Amino acid sequence: MNQNNDQYLDGLLLEALRKDDEKALGYLFNTFYNKLYRSGLKWCLDSHLTEECIQLIFSDLWKYRQSLSEIQSFEAYLKTSLKKRIFKELQKVNSIEKINWEDAETFILSTQSYEEILIKQESDSKLKIQLQTALDQLSPRQKEIIVLKYFEEMSFKEISEKTGLQTDTVYKVLHEGIKKLKGILS
Protein backbone atom coordinates (compact mmCIF):
# COMPACT_ATOMS: atom_id res chain seq x y z
CA MET A 1 0.00 0.00 0.00
CA ASN A 2 1.12 3.53 -0.53
CA GLN A 3 1.31 6.14 2.20
CA ASN A 4 -2.04 7.76 1.30
CA ASN A 5 -3.83 4.40 1.55
CA ASP A 6 -2.13 3.70 4.89
CA GLN A 7 -3.23 7.10 6.23
CA TYR A 8 -6.77 6.55 4.96
CA LEU A 9 -6.90 3.10 6.60
CA ASP A 10 -5.47 4.49 9.84
CA GLY A 11 -8.17 7.19 9.79
CA LEU A 12 -10.89 4.58 9.33
CA LEU A 13 -9.46 2.46 12.12
CA LEU A 14 -9.33 5.44 14.48
CA GLU A 15 -12.94 6.28 13.67
CA ALA A 16 -13.96 2.64 14.24
CA LEU A 17 -12.17 2.56 17.60
CA ARG A 18 -13.95 5.71 18.68
CA LYS A 19 -17.23 3.98 17.78
CA ASP A 20 -16.36 1.06 20.11
CA ASP A 21 -15.60 -1.37 17.28
CA GLU A 22 -13.65 -4.22 18.90
CA LYS A 23 -12.83 -5.64 15.45
CA ALA A 24 -10.71 -2.54 14.75
CA LEU A 25 -8.69 -3.23 17.89
CA GLY A 26 -8.32 -6.88 16.87
CA TYR A 27 -7.18 -5.85 13.41
CA LEU A 28 -4.54 -3.53 14.85
CA PHE A 29 -3.34 -6.22 17.25
CA ASN A 30 -3.08 -8.88 14.54
CA THR A 31 -1.47 -6.50 12.06
CA PHE A 32 1.20 -5.02 14.32
CA TYR A 33 1.88 -7.61 17.03
CA ASN A 34 4.86 -9.25 15.29
CA LYS A 35 6.49 -5.92 14.41
CA LEU A 36 5.96 -4.63 17.94
CA TYR A 37 7.33 -7.81 19.47
CA ARG A 38 10.52 -7.64 17.39
CA SER A 39 10.97 -3.95 18.20
CA GLY A 40 10.38 -4.57 21.90
CA LEU A 41 13.01 -7.30 21.97
CA LYS A 42 15.51 -4.91 20.41
CA TRP A 43 14.83 -2.41 23.16
CA CYS A 44 14.90 -4.68 26.21
CA LEU A 45 15.86 -8.27 25.25
CA ASP A 46 13.11 -9.56 27.57
CA SER A 47 10.33 -11.46 25.81
CA HIS A 48 8.06 -11.57 28.88
CA LEU A 49 8.33 -7.82 29.49
CA THR A 50 7.83 -7.12 25.78
CA GLU A 51 4.65 -9.25 25.63
CA GLU A 52 3.32 -7.66 28.82
CA CYS A 53 3.97 -4.13 27.51
CA ILE A 54 2.29 -4.92 24.18
CA GLN A 55 -0.79 -6.12 26.07
CA LEU A 56 -0.74 -2.95 28.17
CA ILE A 57 -0.52 -0.58 25.21
CA PHE A 58 -3.46 -2.30 23.48
CA SER A 59 -5.40 -2.23 26.74
CA ASP A 60 -4.70 1.50 27.04
CA LEU A 61 -5.60 2.03 23.39
CA TRP A 62 -9.02 0.52 24.06
CA LYS A 63 -9.44 2.25 27.41
CA TYR A 64 -8.68 5.71 26.01
CA ARG A 65 -10.16 5.20 22.52
CA GLN A 66 -12.71 7.99 22.94
CA SER A 67 -10.07 10.60 23.77
CA LEU A 68 -7.40 9.66 21.21
CA SER A 69 -6.01 12.57 19.26
CA GLU A 70 -5.51 12.23 15.51
CA ILE A 71 -3.14 9.38 14.62
CA GLN A 72 -1.27 9.71 11.33
CA SER A 73 0.27 6.23 11.52
CA PHE A 74 -0.85 3.50 13.89
CA GLU A 75 2.43 1.67 13.37
CA ALA A 76 4.47 4.67 14.50
CA TYR A 77 2.03 5.44 17.31
CA LEU A 78 2.12 1.88 18.65
CA LYS A 79 5.91 1.58 18.40
CA THR A 80 6.37 4.87 20.25
CA SER A 81 3.85 3.78 22.89
CA LEU A 82 5.64 0.46 23.30
CA LYS A 83 9.05 2.10 23.64
CA LYS A 84 7.71 4.48 26.31
CA ARG A 85 5.95 1.63 28.15
CA ILE A 86 9.06 -0.57 28.16
CA PHE A 87 11.17 2.34 29.39
CA LYS A 88 8.61 3.09 32.11
CA GLU A 89 8.56 -0.55 33.25
CA LEU A 90 12.37 -0.70 33.27
CA GLN A 91 12.44 2.48 35.36
CA LYS A 92 10.19 0.79 37.92
CA VAL A 93 12.35 -2.32 38.02
CA ASN A 94 15.62 -0.44 38.32
CA SER A 95 14.32 2.43 40.50
CA ILE A 96 16.16 5.01 38.46
CA GLU A 97 15.76 8.74 38.24
CA LYS A 98 14.16 10.31 35.19
CA ILE A 99 16.26 10.12 32.05
CA ASN A 100 15.90 12.20 28.88
CA TRP A 101 14.06 10.40 26.07
CA GLU A 102 17.12 10.85 23.87
CA ASP A 103 19.00 8.61 26.32
CA ALA A 104 16.21 6.02 26.55
CA GLU A 105 17.55 3.59 23.96
CA THR A 106 21.03 3.70 25.48
CA PHE A 107 19.55 3.08 28.92
CA ILE A 108 17.32 0.25 27.76
CA LEU A 109 20.22 -1.55 26.11
CA SER A 110 22.53 -0.96 29.08
CA THR A 111 20.15 -2.57 31.60
CA GLN A 112 21.21 -5.99 30.34
CA SER A 113 24.66 -7.13 31.30
CA TYR A 114 27.09 -8.10 28.58
CA GLU A 115 26.91 -11.71 29.81
CA GLU A 116 23.10 -11.71 29.53
CA ILE A 117 23.31 -10.38 25.99
CA LEU A 118 25.82 -13.08 24.97
CA ILE A 119 23.67 -15.83 26.48
CA LYS A 120 20.61 -14.46 24.68
CA GLN A 121 22.49 -14.31 21.38
CA GLU A 122 23.74 -17.89 21.77
CA SER A 123 20.23 -19.07 22.59
CA ASP A 124 18.85 -17.16 19.60
CA SER A 125 21.46 -18.74 17.31
CA LYS A 126 20.46 -22.23 18.43
CA LEU A 127 16.79 -21.42 17.88
CA LYS A 128 17.51 -20.04 14.40
CA ILE A 129 19.33 -23.24 13.46
CA GLN A 130 16.46 -25.36 14.80
CA LEU A 131 13.93 -23.25 12.94
CA GLN A 132 15.89 -23.40 9.68
CA THR A 133 16.19 -27.19 10.00
CA ALA A 134 12.45 -27.45 10.66
CA LEU A 135 11.62 -25.12 7.74
CA ASP A 136 13.70 -27.30 5.43
CA GLN A 137 11.40 -30.23 6.27
CA LEU A 138 8.31 -28.42 4.98
CA SER A 139 7.06 -28.57 1.42
CA PRO A 140 8.46 -25.79 -0.78
CA ARG A 141 5.05 -24.08 -0.90
CA GLN A 142 4.60 -24.23 2.90
CA LYS A 143 8.09 -22.83 3.44
CA GLU A 144 7.53 -20.05 0.90
CA ILE A 145 4.26 -18.93 2.50
CA ILE A 146 5.64 -19.02 6.05
CA VAL A 147 8.67 -16.99 4.97
CA LEU A 148 6.47 -14.45 3.17
CA LYS A 149 4.07 -14.13 6.11
CA TYR A 150 6.40 -14.09 9.09
CA PHE A 151 9.78 -13.01 7.78
CA GLU A 152 8.78 -10.60 5.01
CA GLU A 153 5.62 -9.57 6.92
CA MET A 154 3.32 -9.72 3.90
CA SER A 155 -0.44 -9.69 4.28
CA PHE A 156 -2.50 -12.66 3.11
CA LYS A 157 -3.66 -10.60 0.15
CA GLU A 158 -0.07 -9.74 -0.83
CA ILE A 159 0.96 -13.40 -0.52
CA SER A 160 -2.02 -14.39 -2.67
CA GLU A 161 -1.02 -11.90 -5.36
CA LYS A 162 2.65 -12.93 -5.27
CA THR A 163 2.04 -16.69 -5.37
CA GLY A 164 -1.07 -16.71 -7.57
CA LEU A 165 -2.95 -18.74 -4.93
CA GLN A 166 -6.41 -17.96 -3.64
CA THR A 167 -6.42 -16.31 -0.18
CA ASP A 168 -8.22 -19.34 1.29
CA THR A 169 -5.49 -21.60 -0.06
CA VAL A 170 -2.83 -19.36 1.49
CA TYR A 171 -4.58 -19.66 4.89
CA LYS A 172 -4.80 -23.44 4.52
CA VAL A 173 -1.16 -23.93 3.44
CA LEU A 174 0.05 -21.61 6.22
CA HIS A 175 -2.01 -23.46 8.82
CA GLU A 176 -0.72 -26.84 7.64
CA GLY A 177 2.86 -25.54 7.60
CA ILE A 178 2.63 -24.15 11.11
CA LYS A 179 1.05 -27.37 12.36
CA LYS A 180 3.90 -29.37 10.80
CA LEU A 181 6.49 -26.97 12.29
CA LYS A 182 4.99 -27.39 15.75
CA GLY A 183 5.21 -31.16 15.39
CA ILE A 184 8.84 -31.00 14.25
CA LEU A 185 9.91 -28.54 16.95
CA SER A 186 8.14 -30.22 19.87
Backbone hydrogen bonds in HBPLUS format (Angstrom, degrees):
<---DONOR---> <-ACCEPTOR-->    atom                        ^
c    i                          cat <-CA-CA->   ^        H-A-AA   ^      H-
h    n   atom  resd res      DA  || num        DHA   H-A  angle D-A-AA Bond
n    s   type  num  typ     dist DA aas  dist angle  dist       angle   num
A0006-ASP N   A0002-ASN O   3.01 MM   4  6.32 157.4  2.06 153.1 160.3     1
A0007-GLN N   A0003-GLN O   2.91 MM   4  6.15 159.7  1.96 151.4 156.4     2
A0008-TYR N   A0004-ASN O   2.91 MM   4  6.10 155.8  1.96 146.0 153.1     3
A0009-LEU N   A0005-ASN O   2.86 MM   4  6.06 163.8  1.88 151.1 155.4     4
A0010-ASP N   A0006-ASP O   2.83 MM   4  6.03 159.9  1.87 148.9 155.1     5
A0011-GLY N   A0007-GLN O   2.90 MM   4  6.09 151.3  1.98 143.4 151.1     6
A0012-LEU N   A0008-TYR O   2.96 MM   4  6.32 154.5  2.03 148.8 155.6     7
A0013-LEU N   A0009-LEU O   2.86 MM   4  6.12 158.4  1.91 153.2 159.5     8
A0014-LEU N   A0010-ASP O   2.92 MM   4  6.10 157.6  1.97 147.2 153.1     9
A0015-GLU N   A0011-GLY O   3.01 MM   4  6.21 160.0  2.05 145.7 151.2    10
A0016-ALA N   A0012-LEU O   2.87 MM   4  6.10 155.7  1.93 146.9 154.1    11
A0017-LEU N   A0013-LEU O   2.85 MM   4  6.11 158.2  1.90 151.0 156.7    12
A0018-ARG N   A0014-LEU O   3.01 MM   4  6.25 161.8  2.04 149.5 154.1    13
A0019-LYS N   A0015-GLU O   3.12 MM   4  6.37 127.5  2.41 135.8 149.4    14
A0019-LYS N   A0016-ALA O   3.03 MM   3  5.01 134.3  2.25  95.1 108.4    15
A0021-ASP N   A0016-ALA O   3.02 MM   5  5.30 158.7  2.06 146.5 146.6    16
A0020-ASP N   A0017-LEU O   2.91 MM   3  5.11 148.4  2.01 119.1 117.9    17
A0024-ALA N   A0021-ASP O   3.14 MM   3  5.63 137.1  2.34 107.8 117.6    18
A0026-GLY N   A0022-GLU O   2.96 MM   4  6.29 159.7  2.00 150.5 156.4    19
A0027-TYR N   A0023-LYS O   2.81 MM   4  6.01 152.8  1.89 145.9 153.4    20
A0028-LEU N   A0024-ALA O   3.00 MM   4  6.26 163.0  2.03 148.7 152.5    21
A0029-PHE N   A0025-LEU O   2.92 MM   4  6.17 162.0  1.95 152.1 157.3    22
A0030-ASN N   A0026-GLY O   2.91 MM   4  6.07 173.0  1.91 153.8 155.7    23
A0031-THR N   A0027-TYR O   2.84 MM   4  5.91 153.1  1.92 149.4 157.5    24
A0032-PHE N   A0028-LEU O   2.96 MM   4  5.95 160.9  1.99 150.4 154.5    25
A0033-TYR N   A0029-PHE O   2.90 MM   4  5.41 139.6  2.07 149.1 154.0    26
A0036-LEU N   A0032-PHE O   2.89 MM   4  6.00 166.2  1.91 164.1 168.6    27
A0037-TYR N   A0033-TYR O   2.80 MM   4  5.97 159.4  1.84 156.6 162.8    28
A0038-ARG N   A0034-ASN O   3.03 MM   4  6.25 166.8  2.05 150.6 153.3    29
A0039-SER N   A0035-LYS O   3.00 MM   4  6.19 161.9  2.04 148.2 153.6    30
A0040-GLY N   A0036-LEU O   2.78 MM   4  5.93 162.8  1.81 152.9 158.1    31
A0041-LEU N   A0037-TYR O   2.98 MM   4  6.23 155.2  2.04 150.0 156.0    32
A0042-LYS N   A0038-ARG O   3.16 MM   4  6.44 145.2  2.28 141.4 150.4    33
A0042-LYS N   A0039-SER O   3.08 MM   3  5.13 122.0  2.43  95.9 110.8    34
A0043-TRP N   A0039-SER O   3.13 MM   4  6.47 144.2  2.27 145.7 155.5    35
A0043-TRP N   A0040-GLY O   3.10 MM   3  5.11 122.2  2.45  93.5 107.9    36
A0044-CYS N   A0040-GLY O   2.97 MM   4  6.25 147.1  2.08 151.8 160.4    37
A0045-LEU N   A0041-LEU O   2.84 MM   4  4.45 144.0  1.97 117.9 127.4    38
A0050-THR N   A0046-ASP O   2.92 MM   4  6.09 161.1  1.96 154.1 160.2    39
A0051-GLU N   A0047-SER O   2.92 MM   4  6.10 167.3  1.94 151.7 154.4    40
A0052-GLU N   A0048-HIS O   2.96 MM   4  6.14 162.8  1.99 150.7 155.9    41
A0053-CYS N   A0049-LEU O   2.87 MM   4  6.05 160.5  1.91 151.7 156.8    42
A0054-ILE N   A0050-THR O   2.94 MM   4  6.17 154.1  2.01 150.7 158.0    43
A0055-GLN N   A0051-GLU O   3.02 MM   4  6.29 162.1  2.05 149.7 154.2    44
A0056-LEU N   A0052-GLU O   2.98 MM   4  6.25 153.9  2.05 144.9 152.6    45
A0057-ILE N   A0053-CYS O   2.90 MM   4  6.17 155.6  1.96 150.7 156.1    46
A0058-PHE N   A0054-ILE O   3.11 MM   4  6.36 158.1  2.16 151.3 156.7    47
A0059-SER N   A0055-GLN O   2.89 MM   4  6.07 149.6  1.98 145.3 154.8    48
A0060-ASP N   A0056-LEU O   2.86 MM   4  6.07 159.2  1.90 148.6 153.9    49
A0061-LEU N   A0057-ILE O   2.86 MM   4  6.00 151.4  1.94 137.9 146.5    50
A0062-TRP N   A0058-PHE O   3.05 MM   4  6.25 155.9  2.11 143.2 147.9    51
A0063-LYS N   A0059-SER O   2.87 MM   4  6.07 160.3  1.91 147.5 154.1    52
A0064-TYR N   A0060-ASP O   2.83 MM   4  5.88 161.9  1.86 156.9 159.2    53
A0065-ARG N   A0062-TRP O   3.41 MM   3  5.06 169.9  2.42 103.2 103.6    54
A0067-SER N   A0064-TYR O   3.05 MM   3  5.56 140.1  2.21 112.4 123.1    55
A0077-TYR N   A0073-SER O   2.92 MM   4  6.10 163.8  1.95 152.4 157.8    56
A0078-LEU N   A0074-PHE O   2.77 MM   4  5.84 167.1  1.79 152.8 155.9    57
A0079-LYS N   A0075-GLU O   2.98 MM   4  6.11 161.0  2.02 148.1 153.7    58
A0080-THR N   A0076-ALA O   2.95 MM   4  6.05 162.7  1.98 149.3 154.2    59
A0081-SER N   A0077-TYR O   2.91 MM   4  6.10 157.9  1.96 145.7 152.6    60
A0082-LEU N   A0078-LEU O   2.84 MM   4  6.01 155.3  1.90 146.6 153.5    61
A0083-LYS N   A0079-LYS O   2.92 MM   4  6.14 163.7  1.95 149.7 154.0    62
A0084-LYS N   A0080-THR O   3.01 MM   4  6.22 165.2  2.03 151.5 155.2    63
A0085-ARG N   A0081-SER O   2.90 MM   4  6.06 156.3  1.95 146.3 153.4    64
A0086-ILE N   A0082-LEU O   2.83 MM   4  6.03 167.8  1.85 159.8 162.1    65
A0087-PHE N   A0083-LYS O   2.99 MM   4  6.13 165.6  2.01 148.5 153.0    66
A0088-LYS N   A0084-LYS O   2.86 MM   4  6.03 156.2  1.92 145.7 152.7    67
A0089-GLU N   A0085-ARG O   2.88 MM   4  6.13 160.1  1.92 152.0 157.0    68
A0090-LEU N   A0086-ILE O   2.85 MM   4  6.09 156.0  1.91 152.5 159.6    69
A0091-GLN N   A0087-PHE O   2.88 MM   4  6.10 144.6  2.00 144.4 154.4    70
A0092-LYS N   A0088-LYS O   3.10 MM   4  6.44 153.6  2.17 145.4 151.6    71
A0093-VAL N   A0089-GLU O   3.05 MM   4  6.35 163.8  2.08 148.7 152.4    72
A0094-ASN N   A0090-LEU O   2.94 MM   4  6.00 161.4  1.97 147.6 152.5    73
A0095-SER N   A0091-GLN O   2.75 MM   4  5.48 115.2  2.17 140.9 154.3    74
A0103-ASP N   A0100-ASN O   2.94 MM   3  5.39 140.4  2.10 108.8 119.7    75
A0104-ALA N   A0101-TRP O   3.08 MM   3  4.90 156.7  2.14  99.3 106.6    76
A0107-PHE N   A0103-ASP O   2.91 MM   4  6.13 161.4  1.94 157.9 163.9    77
A0108-ILE N   A0104-ALA O   2.80 MM   4  6.00 167.5  1.81 159.7 162.9    78
A0109-LEU N   A0105-GLU O   3.02 MM   4  6.18 168.4  2.03 152.3 154.8    79
A0110-SER N   A0106-THR O   2.98 MM   4  6.08 144.2  2.11 141.4 151.9    80
A0110-SER N   A0107-PHE O   3.06 MM   3  5.03 118.2  2.45  93.1 109.1    81
A0111-THR N   A0107-PHE O   3.11 MM   4  6.29 122.5  2.45 148.4 161.0    82
A0111-THR N   A0108-ILE O   3.40 MM   3  5.54 153.7  2.47 101.0 108.2    83
A0117-ILE N   A0113-SER O   3.03 MM   4  6.37 156.2  2.09 152.7 159.2    84
A0118-LEU N   A0114-TYR O   3.00 MM   4  6.28 159.2  2.04 150.8 156.0    85
A0119-ILE N   A0115-GLU O   2.97 MM   4  6.21 162.4  2.01 152.2 156.8    86
A0120-LYS N   A0116-GLU O   2.94 MM   4  6.10 160.1  1.98 146.5 152.3    87
A0121-GLN N   A0117-ILE O   2.89 MM   4  6.11 156.7  1.94 149.0 155.5    88
A0122-GLU N   A0118-LEU O   2.92 MM   4  6.14 158.5  1.97 150.1 155.6    89
A0123-SER N   A0119-ILE O   2.92 MM   4  6.12 161.3  1.96 150.3 155.6    90
A0124-ASP N   A0120-LYS O   2.83 MM   4  6.02 157.5  1.88 147.9 154.6    91
A0125-SER N   A0121-GLN O   2.89 MM   4  6.10 152.6  1.96 145.7 153.0    92
A0126-LYS N   A0122-GLU O   3.09 MM   4  6.39 159.0  2.13 149.2 153.7    93
A0127-LEU N   A0123-SER O   3.00 MM   4  6.29 159.6  2.04 149.6 155.5    94
A0128-LYS N   A0124-ASP O   2.86 MM   4  6.09 154.0  1.93 150.0 157.2    95
A0129-ILE N   A0125-SER O   3.05 MM   4  6.30 156.3  2.10 148.5 154.2    96
A0130-GLN N   A0126-LYS O   2.95 MM   4  6.24 162.2  1.98 151.0 156.0    97
A0131-LEU N   A0127-LEU O   2.81 MM   4  5.99 160.3  1.85 150.0 155.9    98
A0132-GLN N   A0128-LYS O   2.86 MM   4  6.02 160.6  1.90 147.9 153.1    99
A0133-THR N   A0129-ILE O   2.94 MM   4  6.12 160.9  1.97 150.2 155.3   100
A0134-ALA N   A0130-GLN O   2.92 MM   4  6.14 157.4  1.97 147.4 153.9   101
A0135-LEU N   A0131-LEU O   2.77 MM   4  5.99 159.7  1.81 152.8 158.8   102
A0136-ASP N   A0132-GLN O   2.99 MM   4  6.17 148.7  2.09 144.3 152.1   103
A0137-GLN N   A0134-ALA O   3.00 MM   3  5.29 150.2  2.09 106.0 115.4   104
A0138-LEU N   A0135-LEU O   3.09 MM   3  5.43 163.4  2.12 111.3 116.6   105
A0143-LYS N   A0139-SER O   2.96 MM   4  6.17 170.0  1.97 164.5 167.0   106
A0144-GLU N   A0140-PRO O   2.93 MM   4  6.05 160.1  1.97 145.0 150.9   107
A0145-ILE N   A0141-ARG O   3.02 MM   4  6.23 165.4  2.04 152.6 155.4   108
A0146-ILE N   A0142-GLN O   2.99 MM   4  6.17 163.5  2.01 152.7 157.5   109
A0147-VAL N   A0143-LYS O   2.92 MM   4  6.07 162.9  1.95 153.1 158.0   110
A0148-LEU N   A0144-GLU O   2.92 MM   4  6.13 161.7  1.95 149.6 154.9   111
A0149-LYS N   A0145-ILE O   2.90 MM   4  6.01 158.9  1.95 148.5 154.3   112
A0150-TYR N   A0146-ILE O   2.89 MM   4  5.84 170.2  1.90 153.7 156.3   113
A0151-PHE N   A0147-VAL O   2.94 MM   4  4.99 144.5  2.07 126.3 136.4   114
A0152-GLU N   A0147-VAL O   2.97 MM   5  6.38 143.5  2.11 158.2 165.6   115
A0154-MET N   A0148-LEU O   2.93 MM   6  5.73 171.2  1.94 152.4 153.1   116
A0159-ILE N   A0155-SER O   2.94 MM   4  6.23 159.6  1.98 152.4 158.1   117
A0160-SER N   A0156-PHE O   2.88 MM   4  6.04 158.0  1.93 145.6 152.0   118
A0161-GLU N   A0157-LYS O   2.94 MM   4  6.24 157.8  1.99 150.0 155.4   119
A0162-LYS N   A0158-GLU O   2.90 MM   4  6.10 158.3  1.95 148.3 154.5   120
A0163-THR N   A0159-ILE O   2.86 MM   4  5.95 163.7  1.88 156.8 160.5   121
A0164-GLY N   A0160-SER O   2.83 MM   4  5.50 136.5  2.01 140.3 150.6   122
A0169-THR N   A0166-GLN O   3.02 MM   3  5.18 120.3  2.39 100.3 115.2   123
A0170-VAL N   A0166-GLN O   3.02 MM   4  6.41 151.4  2.11 150.7 159.3   124
A0171-TYR N   A0167-THR O   2.99 MM   4  6.35 161.1  2.03 154.7 158.5   125
A0172-LYS N   A0168-ASP O   3.02 MM   4  6.25 163.8  2.04 146.8 151.1   126
A0173-VAL N   A0169-THR O   2.84 MM   4  6.04 171.5  1.85 158.2 159.9   127
A0174-LEU N   A0170-VAL O   2.88 MM   4  5.97 161.6  1.92 151.5 157.2   128
A0175-HIS N   A0171-TYR O   2.86 MM   4  6.05 163.8  1.88 152.7 157.5   129
A0176-GLU N   A0172-LYS O   2.92 MM   4  6.16 166.5  1.94 154.1 157.6   130
A0177-GLY N   A0173-VAL O   2.88 MM   4  6.01 156.1  1.93 145.9 153.0   131
A0178-ILE N   A0174-LEU O   2.88 MM   4  6.09 160.4  1.92 155.4 160.0   132
A0179-LYS N   A0175-HIS O   2.92 MM   4  6.10 161.7  1.96 150.4 155.9   133
A0180-LYS N   A0176-GLU O   2.94 MM   4  6.14 157.6  1.99 145.6 151.6   134
A0181-LEU N   A0177-GLY O   2.88 MM   4  6.11 156.1  1.93 145.3 152.4   135
A0182-LYS N   A0178-ILE O   2.88 MM   4  6.13 162.6  1.91 154.5 158.3   136
A0183-GLY N   A0179-LYS O   3.11 MM   4  6.39 155.9  2.17 145.0 151.2   137
A0184-ILE N   A0180-LYS O   2.96 MM   4  6.24 153.0  2.03 149.7 157.3   138
A0185-LEU N   A0181-LEU O   2.83 MM   4  5.98 163.8  1.85 159.2 163.4   139
A0186-SER N   A0182-LYS O   2.97 MM   4  5.91 129.4  2.24 141.8 152.2   140
